[in-house]
Amino acid sequence: MYTFLTIVPVSKLACALSISLALISIPSFAHDLKAGERLTFVLSENKPGGEEVAKTYFSKAFPLAQEAGMREITTFKVLKTVLGDGKPEGSGLYLWPNKEAANKTRNNPDYLKNFKPLRPQAWNQLQAVDMEITKPMTINLDKTKTYTAGLIWIKDKAAYERYFEGAKAARERLGSKTILKLPGVRYDKLTEGEITPPDLVVIQEWPTAKDAEAYSQTPEFQSQLANYQQGVSKLELFQLGFWN
């Protein structure tokens, strides 16, 4: 079943409805997360001609999630699909008080009967990944920066960690920061339902899109390419910016 969070703003219209509008004029902001909370990362691809259905869905379903305690951390504009089959246009990070709140929302009878059936009319694809917060952490975001989000399925954890640590100097030289690196615990797609979640969701901050694109060509990354190829079975990678 799909969370209401799959109704993330995927257009300027949806962004206008977003509860994060107050942050538009603030270049940087931080969110404190507590152990036991659940974070959801969403990617959304519009269906041409589905704007009015999306508007109805968003305005009716989103308040149900808010009643359960969900709050928006931020929404992103997907600037580019670097690796992956789909072409999402919007993305977002949302925080639930706990797993139970997320499940309550997803199983709300009103949602299941009246709003969930509208999703295929408004979107070609929706992807939602849940992550558990196991210890306190802070997510710092800066609207002047570029971000990349990777959904990573791992076949050799040790090899992947060797790559990630071995290429650290390149990321530091390029001014990158790891904003989020958490295992996925639930993953569903509009076209496939609930499927195997990525082993990691990694969000990186970069000073510019050029810096993000230069990373894979650095000597450090290239020196770790064998570990990367040994460690990763599948990667979906997206370049993110902000709507305003």
C-alpha positions in Angstrom: 0.0 0.0 0.0 1.1 3.5 -0.7 1.6 6.3 1.8 0.0 9.7 1.4 3.6 10.9 1.0 3.5 9.7 -2.5 1.5 12.8 -3.2 4.6 15.0 -2.8 4.6 18.2 -4.8 5.8 17.3 -8.3 4.9 20.6 -9.9 4.8 24.3 -9.0 1.1 23.9 -8.2 1.8 21.2 -5.7 4.7 23.2 -4.3 2.3 26.0 -3.7 0.2 23.7 -1.6 3.3 22.5 0.3 3.6 23.3 4.0 7.2 24.3 3.5 6.5 27.6 1.7 7.6 29.4 4.8 11.1 28.2 4.1 11.4 29.5 0.6 13.2 32.7 1.6 15.5 30.9 4.0 18.7 29.7 2.2 19.6 27.1 4.8 17.7 25.2 7.5 18.1 22.2 9.8 15.8 19.5 11.1 16.4 17.5 14.2 15.3 13.8 14.0 14.8 11.6 17.1 15.3 7.9 17.5 12.1 6.0 16.8 10.9 8.4 14.1 10.5 7.2 10.5 11.7 9.1 7.4 10.2 8.7 4.0 11.9 9.7 0.7 9.6 10.1 -2.2 10.1 10.4 -6.0 7.1 11.4 -8.3 6.6 11.4 -12.0 3.5 13.4 -13.3 1.0 12.0 -15.7 0.2 14.5 -18.5 -3.3 15.8 -18.1 -3.5 14.6 -14.5 -3.0 18.0 -12.8 -6.6 18.4 -11.5 -6.7 14.9 -10.1 -3.4 15.5 -8.4 -4.6 18.7 -6.9 -7.7 16.9 -5.5 -5.7 14.0 -4.2 -3.1 16.3 -2.6 -5.6 18.6 -0.9 -7.7 15.8 0.5 -5.2 13.1 1.3 -2.2 15.1 2.7 -4.2 16.4 5.7 -4.9 12.8 6.8 -1.1 12.2 7.0 -0.6 15.5 8.9 -3.3 14.4 11.4 -1.2 11.3 12.1 1.8 13.6 12.9 3.6 13.6 9.6 5.6 16.7 8.8 7.4 17.8 5.7 11.2 18.3 5.9 11.6 19.6 2.3 10.6 19.1 -1.3 13.1 18.9 -4.2 13.0 19.4 -7.9 14.6 16.5 -9.8 17.1 18.1 -12.1 18.3 14.9 -13.7 18.0 11.2 -13.6 21.7 10.1 -13.6 21.0 6.4 -13.3 17.6 4.7 -13.4 14.7 3.8 -15.6 12.2 6.5 -14.6 12.1 10.3 -15.0 10.7 11.7 -11.8 10.1 15.4 -11.7 9.7 16.0 -7.9 10.9 14.5 -4.7 10.5 15.1 -1.0 11.6 14.1 2.5 8.9 13.5 5.1 9.0 12.6 8.8 6.6 10.4 10.8 6.5 10.3 14.6 6.9 6.5 14.4 6.2 3.4 12.3 2.7 3.1 13.7 1.7 6.6 12.6 2.8 5.8 9.0 0.9 2.5 9.0 -2.2 4.1 10.4 -2.2 6.6 7.6 -1.6 4.1 4.9 -4.4 1.9 6.1 -6.9 4.7 6.7 -10.2 3.5 5.3 -11.1 6.9 3.9 -7.8 7.0 2.0 -8.1 3.4 0.7 -11.6 3.9 -0.6 -11.6 7.5 -1.9 -8.1 8.7 -2.6 -5.7 5.9 -3.3 -7.5 4.8 -6.5 -6.9 8.3 -7.9 -3.1 7.9 -8.0 -2.7 6.2 -11.4 -4.8 9.1 -12.9 -2.3 11.7 -11.6 1.1 10.0 -11.7 3.0 7.7 -14.0 5.2 6.6 -11.2 5.5 7.1 -7.4 8.4 5.7 -5.4 8.5 5.8 -1.6 11.3 4.5 0.7 11.0 4.4 4.4 14.0 4.6 6.8 14.1 4.1 10.5 15.8 6.7 12.7 17.8 4.7 15.3 19.7 7.6 16.9 19.3 11.3 17.0 20.5 13.1 13.9 20.2 16.5 12.2 19.5 17.0 8.5 21.0 20.3 7.3 19.9 21.6 3.9 21.0 24.6 1.9 18.8 25.9 -1.0 21.9 27.3 -2.7 23.4 23.8 -3.1 22.9 20.8 -5.4 22.0 17.4 -4.0 22.2 13.8 -5.2 20.1 11.0 -3.9 21.1 7.4 -4.4 19.0 4.3 -3.9 21.5 1.6 -3.5 21.1 -2.2 -3.5 24.3 -3.8 -2.1 25.7 -7.3 -2.9 28.9 -6.9 -0.9 28.7 -4.6 2.1 32.4 -4.7 2.9 33.4 -3.8 -0.7 30.9 -1.0 -0.7 32.3 0.5 2.5 35.8 0.2 1.2 34.7 2.2 -1.9 32.8 4.8 0.2 35.7 5.4 2.6 38.3 5.2 -0.2 36.7 7.9 -2.2 36.1 10.1 0.8 39.0 12.5 0.0 37.5 13.2 -3.5 34.1 14.1 -1.9 35.8 16.4 0.6 37.9 18.1 -2.0 34.8 18.8 -4.1 33.0 20.2 -1.0 30.5 17.4 -0.6 28.7 16.5 2.6 26.8 13.3 3.4 23.4 14.5 4.5 21.8 11.1 4.9 23.0 7.5 4.8 20.3 5.1 6.1 19.1 1.6 5.2 15.7 1.3 3.6 13.1 -0.7 5.5 10.1 -0.4 3.2 9.9 0.4 -0.5 6.9 0.7 -2.8 6.2 1.8 -6.3 2.9 2.7 -8.0 3.6 0.3 -10.9 4.9 -2.6 -8.8 3.5 -2.4 -5.2 5.7 -3.1 -2.2 9.1 -4.6 -3.3 12.6 -5.1 -1.9 13.9 -1.9 -0.4 17.3 -0.4 -1.2 19.9 -1.4 1.3 20.9 2.3 1.6 19.5 5.7 0.8 22.3 8.2 0.5 21.8 11.9 0.0 24.9 14.0 -0.7 25.2 17.8 -0.8 27.5 19.4 -3.5 28.4 23.1 -3.9 27.3 22.9 -7.6 26.0 20.4 -10.1 29.4 20.5 -11.8 31.0 19.2 -8.6 28.5 16.4 -8.4 29.1 15.4 -12.0 32.9 15.5 -11.5 33.0 13.0 -8.7 32.9 9.8 -10.8 35.9 11.1 -12.8 38.2 11.8 -9.8 41.3 9.6 -9.3 40.0 8.5 -5.9 36.7 7.3 -7.3 38.4 5.6 -10.2 40.8 3.9 -7.8 37.8 2.4 -6.0 35.9 1.4 -9.0 36.5 -2.3 -8.5 35.2 -2.1 -5.0 32.2 -0.1 -6.2 31.4 -2.6 -8.9 31.8 -5.5 -6.4 29.8 -3.9 -3.7 26.8 -2.5 -5.6 24.2 -4.6 -7.5 21.9 -1.7 -8.5 21.9 2.0 -8.2 19.3 4.6 -8.9 20.8 8.1 -8.8 19.1 11.5 -9.1 20.4 15.1 -9.1 18.2 17.3 -7.0 17.7 21.1 -6.6 15.0 23.3 -5.1 11.8 24.6 -6.6 12.6 28.3 -5.7 
